[in-house]
């Protein structure tokens, strides 16, 4: 199974993306960090796999990170500290 993003995670990313400049070409970038994954805003490049939602680029993943994230699901979790993305393997 390939990298999967739940509808809840896409909606959460869209909410955060809406706080950025409307004309911005940026999307969340999935990155490897300390044996896991993280995200930050970046401009997608030609080699990236780009996930769209509602016509917006919401997530970009480089080919190297896509291989590492194979079989990973990105979801959103509500906690007392707030909402955040989660990354889980199958």
C-alpha positions in Angstrom: 0.0 0.0 0.0 1.3 3.5 -0.8 1.3 6.6 1.4 -2.2 7.4 2.5 -3.7 10.6 3.8 -7.1 10.5 5.5 -9.9 13.0 4.7 -9.5 14.4 8.2 -5.8 15.0 7.7 -6.5 16.7 4.4 -9.1 18.9 6.0 -6.7 19.9 8.8 -3.9 20.7 6.3 -6.4 22.8 4.3 -7.3 24.7 7.4 -3.6 25.5 8.2 -2.9 26.2 4.5 -5.8 28.8 4.5 -3.8 30.9 7.0 -1.0 31.3 4.5 -0.9 33.9 1.7 -3.6 32.9 -0.8 -1.4 33.1 -3.9 1.4 31.1 -2.3 2.6 28.0 -4.2 3.6 26.4 -0.9 2.3 23.1 0.4 3.1 21.0 3.4 6.2 19.0 2.8 6.5 15.6 4.4 10.1 15.2 5.7 12.0 12.5 7.5 13.1 13.5 11.0 14.7 11.3 13.7 13.4 8.0 12.4 9.9 9.4 11.9 8.2 12.1 9.9 7.4 15.8 10.2 5.9 18.5 8.0 6.8 22.1 7.1 5.8 24.5 4.3 7.8 24.4 1.1 7.3 24.9 -2.7 6.8 21.6 -4.5 9.3 20.7 -7.2 9.0 18.7 -10.3 10.0 15.4 -8.9 7.6 15.5 -5.9 4.4 13.5 -5.5 1.8 16.2 -4.8 -1.5 15.5 -3.0 -4.4 17.8 -4.0 -7.5 18.6 -2.0 -10.2 21.1 -3.0 -7.9 22.2 -5.8 -5.1 23.1 -3.5 -1.7 21.5 -3.2 -1.8 20.3 0.3 1.2 18.0 0.6 4.3 17.3 -1.3 6.7 14.4 -0.9 10.1 13.8 -2.5 10.7 10.4 -4.1 13.2 9.4 -1.3 10.7 10.3 1.5 7.9 8.6 -0.4 9.8 5.4 -0.4 10.4 5.7 3.4 6.7 6.5 4.0 5.5 3.6 2.0 2.7 1.9 3.9 2.2 5.0 6.2 -1.1 6.7 6.9 -1.3 10.4 7.8 -4.2 11.2 10.0 -5.3 13.9 12.5 -5.8 13.5 16.2 -7.6 15.8 18.7 -5.8 16.0 22.0 -6.2 18.2 25.0 -3.1 20.1 23.6 -4.9 20.6 20.3 -5.1 18.9 16.9 -2.0 17.4 15.3 -1.0 15.1 12.5 -0.2 11.5 13.2 1.9 9.0 11.2 1.3 5.3 11.5 2.5 2.3 9.6 0.3 -0.6 8.6 
